[in-house]
Amino acid sequence: MVPGRSPPGSPEPAWKSEPNLLTFILRRIVASFFILIGATFIAYVLVSNAGDPLENARGLPNPTQRLQTMATITQTLHLDVNPVFRYFIWLKGVGGCFVGKCDFGVNIAQVPVNGQLSLALGSSLKLITASTVLAVFLGIAIGIITALRQYSGLDYTVTLITFLFFSLPVIWIGIVLKDIFALQFNTFLQRGAQMSWATIIIASVLIGLIAYSLFAGELRRRLMTGALSGLVAFAVFYFITVQQWLLNPSLGPVVIALLGVGLALGVTVLTSGLGNRKSLYTALTTVAVGVALWYPLQFFFHNGMSGWKLFGLLVIALIVGSVIGYLYGGDDRGLSARNGAITAFTTSFVIFVDRMFRAWHSYNTNTAINGRPIRTLGPSTPNLQGDFWIQLTDTMTHLILPTITLMLISLATHSRFSRASMLEVMNMDYIRTARSKGLTERTVVMRHALRNALIPMATVVAFDIAGLIGGAVLTETVFGWKSMGQLFQQGLLAHDPNPVMAFFVVSATIAVLANLLADLAYAGLDPRIRVGS
């Protein structure tokens, strides 16, 4: 046997048979780079031949001005160069991004595209990120619940609603939301936020029916759950109406504690089960720490609050929750620490919502808002004065309608795919084996079925992100956002190649990165899948 070599027939060492993660990522980045080069070349040639950038300049009445304008546009856009060679001139400027000197050229009006892109990209990323996170989270949750309640009234109702939203045009949904959730809701607030008895009763009955359809088990138990949920909803709506809570909302430590305990129990049920006392004590202790810190946090929130400080507080909360779980010990410290971190996140979110509520009255009575807080145009309110919380509330109120519009379109895709994937997994042999071993239904669903059901969703989410960028163009137009959609639309109408190519480069890069993350998610969700295999 030759020294240093494995015996014949023996398996190759892991470091030889499996490329490491870094090699896989580098290989995908190189392949993505060449894909972007080919895609941008095709797009540039098509855009260059889609129209004449000198069309408007030729219509100028003054001959001197007309010739001068045409010469300037021809020189700056290199229109006297063949489109193929013109592409490489453009690519040289864009290639400067690798050394921190991006140059997307200028538009027909001689305005640098870099400045336009930097302003538009931030607004579009906020919109796409918010809608994607909500669509993925809610879509997967709805799909899994309907799969577990297959052929129930809830399943049929959700299927009808999701397909209805999927078939409706984006523009139509945006216009309807502007009318119902902006114009009419703002008028409702200006009139004192008083709900009629009919509205309270109908809303309470609907919530009772939803609760009845969500829970499984005996008919008597489901009826009791639905009736109790309807009564609680009726009491809440009545309190909101009598106290005019929508005009000056807040939660307070008592409600935060109740919501925190409810979320802690829900997280424990899903992750470990209430029988795991260490995990349950971890969640409840984390909620107690969060409620105890509510008072000092109110003072901290007022002292130079910023987005980075808010993010830092969240990181600290996750660390505290993990440490609490680790200190409780038990047979599975990792499970308790994870449960503590998730509970810390949910409790922090409730406290954050409470602080946002407390800024609502000041925001609503601001002279720039004039009692109509749900905004319908643009990403922000001009000339709005206020602290961090007022500005953050303004951003949220502008994001609500366009985010819901994009989310409703994607919700159907995620819910349908997750439902089909969950049903397929639940009918597999290893699920029946797990049940025959006496495992609880929670353990079967959360530990065995859910993870495998999420594997196909990685690809669906990657494609949906690319689709959302195109849908955002129409949504931004409806809601008057000066973002990537407007940059693309104005460039296309004016036959201006550089703004259109800037939009295309950003969209293509996001799509490529989404597919790369999908491949990594495959390997994380299924250990049988090896990167690079």
N, C-alpha and C positions, 0 to 999 in steps of 0.2 A: 504494500500500500504506500502510495506517495505521501510523504509527510505534508500535513497542512490541508489534505483533502478528505472529504467525508467518504465513508465506505460505500461501495456500490449499493444502490437501492435505498439508502438512508435518506430521510427528508432533508431538504435544504434548510439551513438556519433561517430564523425569522428575518434577520437583517438582510438576507439575500433574496428571500422569496417575496417579501412585502416592501414596496417603496415606503419610506416614511412620509409623514404628513407634509413636511416642508417641501420635499421633492414633488409631491402631488400638486401642491398649491402653485409652485413655480412653473410646473409643466402646464397647468391650466391657465396661468396668467400669460404665458408665452403664446399658447394657442388662442386665447381671447384677444391678445394684441393683434395677431394676424387677421382674426375675424373682424375686428374693428377697422383695420386698414382696408380690407376688402369691402366692408359695408359702407364706410364713408366714401370710398372711391365711387361706388355705384351711385350713392345718394348725391354726391357732388355733381357728377355728370348729368344726372336726371334733373337736378335743380337748375343747373346752368342752361339746360335746354328747355326749361319749362316756361320761360318768358323772357322779355327784354327788359333789363334793368334801366335802360335809357328811355323807356316809353313815356314816362311823365316829363322827363327833361325835354323831349322832342316837342312837347305841347306848349312850351313857354313862348309867349308872344314876342319877346325881345330877342332879335337874332343874336346879338352879342352875348347876352346872358345865356341864351340857349346853347351856343357853341362852347362857352366857358364851362357851363355846368356839365355838359356831355364830356368834355375833355377831362374834367376833374373826376367824374365817376369812372370813366374809362381807365384813368391812371391808377386810382386807388383800388379798384376791383380787378385790375389787370384784364379788362375785357378784350384787349388786343392780342391776348395770348390764347392759344388753343386750350379748351377746357381740360384736356388731360394734363398738360403742363401746368395749367393754372391750379389744378388740384395739389400738385406738389409744392407750389408756392404757399398755398393755404396750409398744407400739412406741416411745412417748416415752422410756421408761426404757432400752430397748435402743439407741435412737438416740444415747444419750449416749456410746456407744462411740467415736463419731467425734471426741469432744472429750476422751476419756480418762476418762469417768465412766459406765461401763457399770452398768446396773441391771436384772438379770433378775428382780427381785422376790424374794419369799420363798415357801417351800413351805408346806404345810399345818401343819407343826410350827413355823412362824414362824422358820425358819432361812434366812438369805440364800442364794439360789441361786448368787450370785457365788463364794462360798467353796467350795461343793460343785463348781462347774464348774472352778475353777482347779486343785483337787486331782485331779479326774477326767481333765481334758484332757491333762495331762502324761503320765500313764500310757498313755492310749489312743494318743496321738501316737507314743510310743516303739514301741508294739506295731504300729501300722499302718505306720509308716515302715520298720521292720525287715522286716516280712513283704512289703511292696510292693517294696522294693529287691531282696530275694532272689528273689522270684517273677519279677520282670521280667528280672533278669540271667540267672537259670538257665533260665527259660522260653524266652527268645529264643535263648540258646546251644543248648539242647536242640533247639528247633525248626529252627534252621539246620543243625545237624549231621545230624539225621534227614532233612532235605530233601536234603542232599548225598549221603546214603546211602539214598536212596529204595528201598523194597521189600527192604531188607536185614533180617537178623535183629534188628539194633539198632532199626530203624524199627518193626517189628512189636511188639517188646517194649516200647518206650517208649510207643507208641500204646495198648497194653493197660493199662499202669500208669497213664498220665495219665487215661484215661477212667475207670479204676477209682476213682481219687481224686476225680475230678470228680463221680461219681455217689453217693459216700458222704456221709452227713450230717456236718455239722461236729461235732456233739456226740459222735457215735460215734468219729470220728477222735481227738478230744481225750481221750476215756476210754481208748482203746487206747494212745495215746502215754503217758498217765499210768501205765498198768500196765507197759508194756514198757521205756520209756526213763527212767522215774523209779523206780518201786518195785523192779523187778527189777534195774535197773542199780545202784541204790544198794546193794541187797543183795549184788550181785556185787563192788562195791568193798569192802564191809565184810568179805567173805570172802577178801580178799587180791588181787583182780583177776587171778585165774589162769584163763586160757583153756584149754579142753581141746584135745587133739590134733584131735578131730573138728571143732571150731569153727575152728581154725586152717586146716585143710585145706580145709574148705568155703568159708571166706572167701577163701582164696588162689585157689581154682579160679574163684570168681565174678569176682574181679578180673581174672584171666587171660582169661576169656570176654569181659568188658567191653572190655578192651584189644584183643582179637582182632576184636571187632565194630566198634570205633571206627576202626581204620586200614584204608585202602583199599590196593589193589595186588595183587601176586601172592599166591597162597595160601601159599607157603613163607614169604614175608616176614611175613604176618599171623600164621602159626603161631609163628614165632620171637618176634614181638612179644608175643603172648599168653603164651607159655611163660616168657619173661624177666620179664614183669610179674607173673606168678603166683609165680615164684621170689623176686623182690624182696619181694612182699607176704608170702610165707611167712617170710622172714628178719626182716622188720619185726615181724610178729605174734609170732614166737618171742622176739625181743629184748624186746618189750613185756611178755610173760608172765614171762620169766626175771628181768628187772630190776624187775618191778612198777612199770613206768613210769607207769601210770595213777594211781598214788597220789602220785607226786612228779615230774610231767612237766617237761621243759625241752628246748630245742633246742640252744642253744649256738652259738658262731660258726661252727663247721665245717658243721653242718647248715643254718644260715642261709645260708652261702655257697653250698652246693650247691643249696638251694631257690631262692636268688636268681638264680644262673646259669641254672637251668632256666626260671624265669619270664622272665628277660631274653631268653633264646633264643626262648621262645614268643611274647613280645611283638614281638620283631623279625621273626619269621616272619610274624606277622599284619599288622603295620603296613607294613614295607618290604621284607621278604625278607632272608635271610642274605647275599645278594649285595651289599647296600648296606653296605659296610664301615664307613663313617662312623657309620651308625645302630647297627651291631653294637658298635663300640668304645664308643659313647656308653652303651649299655645295660650292657655289662660294667664300664665305669669307674664308673658309678653304683652298681652292686652292690658294687664294691670300696670305694667311699667309705662306703657304708652299713655294711659289715662292719667297716671300720676304726673307725667311730664307735660300735660296739657296746659297747666297754668304758667309755668316758666316759659314754655314755647310761645305763648301769646306776647310776652315782652320781647323775646328774641326775634319774632317775626317783624317787629317794627323797626329794628335797628339795622338799617342799611341792607335790607334783604335783596337777594339777587338769585338768578337761576342757578349759579354755581353753588351758592350756599344751600339752596334747597336740595340740590343733588347730593351735596355733602351730608346733609341731615339724613337723606334716604340711605346712603351707604352706611352711616353710623347705626341707623335703625336695623339694617340687615345684619350687621356684625353683632349687635346686642342680642337680636333674636337667635342667631346661630350659637352664641356663647351660652345663652340660657339653656338651649337644648343640649349642648354638650355637657354643661355642668349637671344637668339632671341625670346624665349617664344612662344606665340601662343596657340592654343587650345590643341595641342599635343606636349608638350615639349619632351616627350620620343621619338617620331618619329623623331623630328628634331635632337635630340642628337644622335640617332642611325645613321641617315643620315650623320651627321658630322663625326662620327667615321669611317664609311665606306669610305667616301671621303678622310679622312685623311690617311687611309690605302692605298688607290689607289695612292694618290699623293706621299706618302712616297715611295711607290714601284717604281714610275717613277723616283724619285730623286735617289733612290738606283741603278736603272738600268743605269742612266746617270753616276754615279760614277764608276760603273763596266766598262762601255764603256771607260772611261778615263784611266783605267788601262790596256786596251787591247793592246795598242801599246807597252808599256813597257814589257808586258808579252810576246807578239809575238816575240819581238826582243831579248828576253833573250837567253843567250847562251845554256841553257838547253833545250829550246824549238826549237830553230833553224828554226823559220818561219813556223812551223807546229803545230798550237795551238790546234786543235781538237785531243785529245788523244784517243788511242784505247786499251791501256793496263794498267792495274793497277788503283788503286784509287788516286794516286798522282805521281808527277814527282820526281825522286830521285835527290838530290843535287840541288834543285831549291832554289835560293836566292831571297829574296824580302820581301816587307812589307805585311801587312795584306791583302791588296787588291790584290796583286800578288798571294798570297797563296789561297785566296778565288776564284779568277779567275781560278786557276789551279784545284781546287776542282770541280768547275762548269764544266770545259771542260772535265774532266774525268767522270762526272755524266751524261753528255748529252746523249750519245749513249745508255748505259745500261738503263737509265731511260725511254727513248723513246721506247726501245724494250719492257720493261715490261708494259709500259703504253698502247701501241697499242694492246696488248693482252687483257688487262682489259677493254679497251675503248668500245669494242663491247658489253660486258656484261652490263656495266652501261648504255650505251645509249639505248640498246634494252629494258631493264627493266624499265628505267625511261620513255621511250616513251609509252610502254604498260600501265604503271601505270597512266600516264597523260591522255591517251585516255579514260581509264576506268573512271577516275574521271570526265572528261569533259562531259561525257554522263549521269551523275547522275542527279537526280531530283533537288537537292538543287542548282546545277549550273544553271539549266534552271530557277529556281525561282529567283536567283540572277540577271540573265539577264533581266527577266521580270519586276524586280523592277527598272530597268533603270540604273543599275551600269555599269560603263565603263568596257571595256574588260580587261584593265590593272588591275582593282580592282578585277574582277572575277578570273583572272588567278593568280595574285600574292597573294591575301589575302585569297582566298577560295579554289582554286584548287591545287596550288603548295604545300602547306603544307601537305595536305592529300596524294598527289602523292609521296611525299618523304618518307612516312611511310614504304612501302615495301623495299625501298632502304637501310634501316638500316640493314636488314638481309643480303642483297646482298653484301654490303660493308664488313660486318664481315666475310662472307665466302671468299670473294675475298682476304682479307688480308692474310688469311691462305693459299690460293692458290698461292699468290705472293711469299711466302717464298719458296715454291717448285720450282716455275718458276725462282726464283733468283739463284738457284743452277746452272741451265743451262746457264743463262745469265752471271753469274760471271765466269763461265768456258770459255765462248766465249771471254770475255773482260779481262781475266787474273787478276781478282780481288782475292786477298788473304783474303777471307772473309768466312762467314759461309758455303757457298757452297763448297769451297775448303776443309774446315775442315771436312765436312760431307763426301765428295767424297774420300779423302785420307784415312779417318778412315774406310770407307766401303771397299775399295779395299784392305787394309792391315788387315782386320778382327780385327780392333782395336775398342773395345766396348766403351771406355770412350769418345773419341771425337764424336762418333755417338750419344751417349746418351746426350752429352752436346748440340748438335744441336737439338735433339728431345725435350729436356726440354725447351729450348728457344722458339722453334716453337710452342709447345703446350701451353706455357704460353701466348704468344702473341695471339694465337687463342682464348683462354679462355677469356682474357681481352677484345678482340674485340667483342665477343658475349655479355659480360657484358655491354659494352658501347652501343651495339645495343639495349639491353633491356631498358637502361636509355633513349636512343634517342626515343624509342617508346613512353615512358611516356611524354617526352618533346614535341613531335610533335602532339600527340593526347591527349587532356585532359581527354577524356573518358577512356583512358587506365590508370589503377592504378597499381603502382608497387606492386608486390606481389599478385595481384588478379588472 
